[in-house]
Amino acid sequence: MDLQLKDKVIIITGGAKGIGEGISGLLTQEGAIPVIVGRNEADNLKTVEKIVRNGGQAHQIAAELTQNEECKKAVEQTLAKFGRIDGLVNNAGVNDGVGLEKGSPEKFMASIGKNLLHYYNMAHYALTALKASKGAIVNISSKTAETGQGGTSAYAASNGGRNALTREWAVELLPYGIRVNAVVPAEVWTPLYENWINTFENPTEKLASITSKIPLEKRMTTAVEIGNMVVFLLSERSSHTTGQIIYVDGGYTHLDRSLT
């Protein structure tokens, strides 16, 4: 199926690793041009070089997304390079373990800054360009917004905010034909997840206990499976889909717990 994304310019925050890298790679397979925005230029360049070696196009911008001006700079540099923005994927963030007991008001607000505020900032600064292209926005969220996890108040609150902004922006941007949707992962195998698993005394046993609770096929979701949904939502093939919060999680969040 032709997703009609050839030469479309798509900004992806945190597009160099994990889920973001999966999205970037799939976009290039469809002929799109991902613009990877993240704080670590070396990581950004590594992913860009990999894409170019595989015959695709990509660009990177090093930016500290916790700073408003850096978000603005990322959008301005994208427009200076390509003259257009056809889509925005808000993806960057980290489950930083700022809880109610092991946390503080200061740490809570800092985590909100790392995980939520740049979603607003990137959309705000890219909006004029997205109006011109009738582009699409996809926000990456997390199951923690709905299920809770324990010990991660700030991250859960950030993801609740991401979901709320998805619906709010879908309403606000209806007059411009800009579609806004969210994709919600649960347990996704990424290098960051692997590092976390390896902090346990018996990582193999811990991983098995987690995958046993994933209803569909008792396995982790892959970054590519998240990316497949994101790329579809960015494309014209999802032309009448907006305001949706879509769970790509093997049934982890919503299916009957008796299954596991």
N, C-alpha and C positions, 0 to 999 in steps of 0.2 A: 504493500500500500504506500503510495506517495503521500507523505504528510505535508507536502508543499512548504517545506522549511528551507529550501535552497537559498543560500546567501542571506538568510535572516540573521540579524545581529541580536544575540541573547546575552544579557549580563547574568552571571551566576556568582553570587557571593559564596565564598568557601568552595569554589569549584575545582580546587586542586587535589583534594583528598576525599576518600570515603564516598559517601552518597554524591557529593558534588562532582567528584571525578567521574563517577558513573554517568551522571547527567551530561557532563561535558562531552564524553566520548560518544554517547548515543546521538547527541545533537550533530556532531561532525559526520556521523554515518548518514544523517539525513541531509547533509550539505549545508547545514547552518554554521554560523561562526560564533562560538562561545567566547565571551569576554570574561575571563576568570579574574575575580576581584578577591584579594585576601592579603593579610598582613605580611606573609612570608614570600618574598619575591622568588627565592630559590625554589620553593615548592611550586609556585605558579609556573615558573619557567620550565621546570621538569615536566609538568603535565602538558604545557604547550608544545614542547619539543617532541613528546611522545605522539601527540596528535598530528603534528607536521610529518613525522616519520611515517605515519600511517596514511598519509595523503590528504589530511584535512587541513582546515584553516582554524587558527585560534589566536587570541591576543590575551595579554595579561596586564593587570594594573595592581601595583602594590599599594594597599591602603589600609589604614587602621580604622575599621568600621565603627569603633566606639566613639569616634570623633565626627561630629556633624560635617565639618569642612572636608574631611577625607571622603565622606560619602558623596558630597557635591563634586569633589574633584574627580572621583571615579566616573561619574556620569558625564561630566564635561570632557574628560579625556576620551571617553568612548565616542562621544559626538564629534570631537575633533578628528578622530581617526576614521570613523565610518559614516558620519553624517546622519545616522539614524539609530534608533533602538526599537526592536520589534518585540522584545519580551524581556521580562525580569524574573529571575528565580531567586527568591530570598531563601538562603539555605544555611548561612554561617551561624554557628552557635556551639555551645558546649554544655553538657550536663555537669555542672561544677559543684554539686553537692552542698549548696547553701541551704541548709534546713532551718527549721524553727528553733531547735535546740542548739545545733552546731552552726550558728550563723550570727548575724547582727543586722540591724537596720542598714548599716553602711555597706556590708557585704551584699545584702539583698538588693539594694539599689544599684550597686556596681554590676551585679549579675543581670539585672533587667537591662542595663546599658549594653552588656555584651550580647544579650540574646533576643531583645525585642526592639529597642529603639532604632537600630539600623534598618529594620524591616520598614518602618515608617519613613525614615530618612531617604532610603534608596528609592522607594516608590514616589515620594514627594518630589525629589529632584529629577526623576526620570519621567514624570507625568506628562510634561509638554510633548516630549518626543513620542511617548506611547499614544497620546491623543492623535498625533500626526499619522502614526502607522496603524492605529486601531489594534495595538498590540495586546499582549496577555501578561498577566502576573500569576505566578505560582508560588505560594508560600509553603515551605517545608515545616511541618509541625512535629508533634510527638504524642504518643499515647498517654504520656504523663498528664496531659491536659485533662484527660477524661478518667483515667484509672487511678491517678496518684501513683507514687512509688515509695515515698517515705524518705525523708532526709534531703529533699531537693525542692524546697518551697519556691525558690526563685525561678528555677527552670520550668517547673510546672506552671507557675503564674505566667511566665513568658509565653509558653505554648498556648495557654488559654487565651492570652492576648492575640497571638498569631491567628488563632481560629476566629476570634471576634472581628479582627481587622479584615479577614478574608470576606466575611459576610458584609461588613460595613462598606468596604471598598466596592464590592460587587454591586451594591445599591447605588453608591455615589457615582460610580463610573458608567452606569447604564447609558446615560445620554451620549457617551463617546464610543460606545461599542467595545469597550475594554472589558474583557472577561477576567475574573479573578477567582481562583480556586486554591485549595490547600490539599496537600498530600501528607498523610499521617503514617509514618513508619512505626513499628513496634520494636522487634528484635532484628536488627540488620547487621550482618557480618561486615565489619570495616576494620582497618588497622587500629583505630581507636578502641573499638570493642574488643579486639583481640588483646590489646594491652591491658584492658580492664580485667578480662578473664584470667590473664596470667598473674594477676595480683593475688589470686586465691591459692590456698595450699595445694588443692587438687583441681587444677583448671579443667581437665577433661571431664571429671565428675560434675563440676559446676555447669559446664556447657551442656552436658547431657540432661541435667535437671531442668534447664531452661528450654531446650528444644523439645523436651517431652511434653511441654505445656502449649506448644504451638499446634493448633488443630490440623492444619493442612500439611501433610507430609512430614510432620515432626521435624522441621528444619528451619534454619534462619532464613529470613528474606535476604536477597542479594541487593547490592547497590544498583545493579542493572535493572532489576525488577521495579525498584522505585523510579529509576530513570525512565523506563518505558512509559509509566503513567504520566510523569512530568512532561515528557516530550509530546505525548498525545495531547495533553491539556494546553500546551503552547501552540499546537497546530490548528489549522482550519478544520481538521477532521472532528474537532470538539466544538464546533462553531456555535452550538446552542447550549453550552454547559458553562454556567457561572454560579458563584456562590456556594459551591459544593466543597464539602470536607470529606475527602476520599481516603479510606483506610486500605493501605497495601501492606497487609500484616499476616497473611495466612489464617485469618479469622481470630487472631490472638485477642483482640480487644473486645469483641462483641459476642462471640459464640459461647454457648452454654459451657460453664466450667466443668460440668460432668464429663465432657469430652476428654478432659485432661486429668 
